[in-house]
Amino acid sequence: MRRTAADGGQDRVDLLLLRMGDEVTGGYSNGKVDGFIEGNIKDGVLDFTWREGGLNGRGVAESQGDTLRGTWGTGGAKQGADEFIGVVQKRDKTSP
């Protein structure tokens, strides 16, 4: 995933999201993500909270085919701190 900060700075992080029904949990380098999906499976919206060290906030992302685009903010804001874009790589659960 590529994150772009309000000041134009960019970085790349690996983000792992696990979906169970409409609930989503996951993490990235130094942080954790929890949220839920609103809408249908293919074009749903992910409403999430994030935590990284002593910081936290909220965000929203939309699935656009194999791309996930969104924004995040600090505190209760869902935007204003950064935006991100990532390529979705789905893995189906396989039985042993």
N, C-alpha and C positions, 0 to 999 in steps of 0.2 A: 504494500500500500504506500502511496506517496502522499505525504502531508505537506500542505502549504500554509505557513503562518501568515498572520495579518501583515507582518513586515516584509513578506515575500520570501523568507527563508524556507527551504524545503529539506525534508529528510525522507528516508524510506524505512519502513518497519514491516515485519511479518506480523500479520494479525490472524489469529485462529478463532473462528466462531463456531460453536456447536449449537445446533438447533434441535429442540425437543418440542414438537408441536409448535406453539406460537412463542415459546420462551427461547431466549438466546443467551448464552454465556460464553465467555472467551477471554483471551488475553493477548498482549503484545509485549515486546521487550521489557518494560518496567511497569506495565499497567494491567488492569483488569476491566472487562466490559460485561455488563449485564443489561438485558433489554427484552423487548417483545416485538413481534411482527404484527403489523396491522395491514389487512388487505389479503389478496390472494398470494399464493406461493410464489408465482413468477414475478409479479410486479409489486410486491409488498413494500411497506415502509418499516424500517427498523428504528424504533424509539429506544434510546439507550442511556445508561449512566456510565461514567468512566471514573477510574481512580488510578492515580499515578503518584506514588510517594505520599506526601501530605496534601496533594491537590485533588480536586474532584470536579465533576461537572456533568453536563448532559449533552446529547447530540441526537441527530436524526440522519438517516441514510436511506436512499432509495435504490432498489435493485433495478438496473436497466440492462436486461439480458444477462451477460456475463460480467457486467461492471457494477460496482457498488460505489455510489457517489454520496457524499454527505458533508455536513458541517458539525462542529462541536463548539461548545462554549464552556465557560467556567461558572461555578455556582449553579443557578437554575436556568441559565441561558443555553439554548440549543445551537447558537451560532455566535460569531464574533471573535472567537479565538483562532479558528483554523478551519480549513476545508480539507477533504481527502478524497482520493479516488483509488480504487483497487480492482484487481481482476479476480473474479470468483472462480475458485477451483473446488468443485463439488466432489465429495467422496461419499459414496453410499456405504452404510454399515453392512459389513459382510459377516456371516456366521462362521465360526471356526470349523 
